[in-house]
Amino acid sequence: MGTAIAKQDRIGARVPHEVYETLCRAAELSGATVNQFLVQAALKEAQTVIEREDVIRLSSRDWNWMLDLMENPGKPNAKLKAAMKRYQKAKRDDADTAFNWKP
């Protein structure tokens, strides 16, 4: 049986010498190579940025307001009714498309 080898890509960066020395010192203090240190630090920051963009945080007040709206939705207004009619028409017009796809 063969062993799967994970594909790896290379990242390079040019930095001022002072920055390089700082990174080397931090890597040494953490017991990692400069490359390991850079990848770990960059990955941690990348995950923070992605989470900040993917996660919606609400205050307790806003969370309760949203739950109340979900449990007690308002009556459909004219714009929502018109949108539903357009949606139903699109479903009928596209009967052989993804609207009716069954696995």
C-alpha positions in Angstrom: 0.0 0.0 0.0 1.2 3.5 -0.9 1.6 6.3 1.6 -0.1 9.5 0.7 2.3 12.5 0.7 0.7 15.9 1.5 1.3 18.5 -1.1 3.4 21.4 0.2 3.8 24.9 -1.2 6.6 27.4 -0.6 6.2 31.0 0.8 9.1 33.4 0.7 9.5 36.9 2.1 12.2 39.5 2.2 12.5 41.5 5.4 14.9 44.1 6.8 17.8 42.6 8.8 16.4 43.9 12.1 13.1 42.1 11.5 14.9 38.9 10.6 17.0 39.1 13.8 13.8 39.6 15.9 12.1 36.6 14.2 15.2 34.5 14.8 15.3 35.4 18.4 11.6 34.7 18.9 11.8 31.4 17.1 14.8 30.3 19.2 13.0 31.3 22.4 10.0 29.3 21.4 12.1 26.3 20.5 11.1 26.4 16.8 13.0 27.1 13.5 12.4 30.4 11.9 10.3 28.7 9.3 8.1 26.9 11.9 7.7 30.1 13.9 6.7 32.1 10.8 4.2 29.5 9.7 2.7 29.1 13.2 2.4 32.9 13.7 1.0 33.5 10.2 -1.5 30.6 10.5 -2.7 31.9 13.9 -3.3 35.4 12.4 -5.0 33.9 9.3 -7.4 31.9 11.5 -8.2 35.1 13.5 -8.9 37.1 10.4 -11.1 34.3 8.9 -13.0 33.9 12.2 -13.6 37.7 12.4 -15.1 37.6 8.9 -17.1 34.4 9.3 -18.5 34.7 12.8 -21.3 37.2 13.7 -21.2 38.3 17.3 -24.3 39.7 18.9 -24.9 41.4 22.2 -27.3 39.6 24.6 -29.9 42.2 23.8 -29.5 41.8 20.0 -29.5 38.0 20.3 -32.8 38.1 22.3 -34.2 40.5 19.7 -33.3 38.2 16.8 -34.7 35.1 18.6 -37.9 37.0 19.2 -38.2 37.9 15.5 -37.6 34.3 14.5 -40.2 33.0 17.0 -42.7 35.7 16.3 -42.2 36.9 12.7 -44.1 39.9 11.4 -46.8 39.6 8.8 -45.6 39.5 5.2 -45.7 43.0 3.6 -46.4 43.8 0.0 -42.7 43.5 -1.1 -42.3 40.1 0.5 -45.5 38.9 -1.1 -44.3 40.1 -4.5 -40.9 38.4 -4.0 -42.6 35.1 -3.2 -44.7 35.4 -6.3 -41.6 36.0 -8.4 -39.9 33.0 -6.7 -42.9 30.7 -7.4 -43.0 31.8 -11.0 -39.3 31.2 -11.4 -39.8 27.7 -10.0 -42.5 27.0 -12.5 -40.5 28.5 -15.4 -37.4 26.5 -14.5 -39.1 23.2 -13.8 -36.3 21.2 -15.4 -33.5 23.0 -13.5 -31.9 22.8 -10.0 -35.2 23.8 -8.4 -36.5 20.3 -8.9 -33.3 18.4 -8.7 -33.6 15.2 -6.7 -30.5 13.1 -5.7 
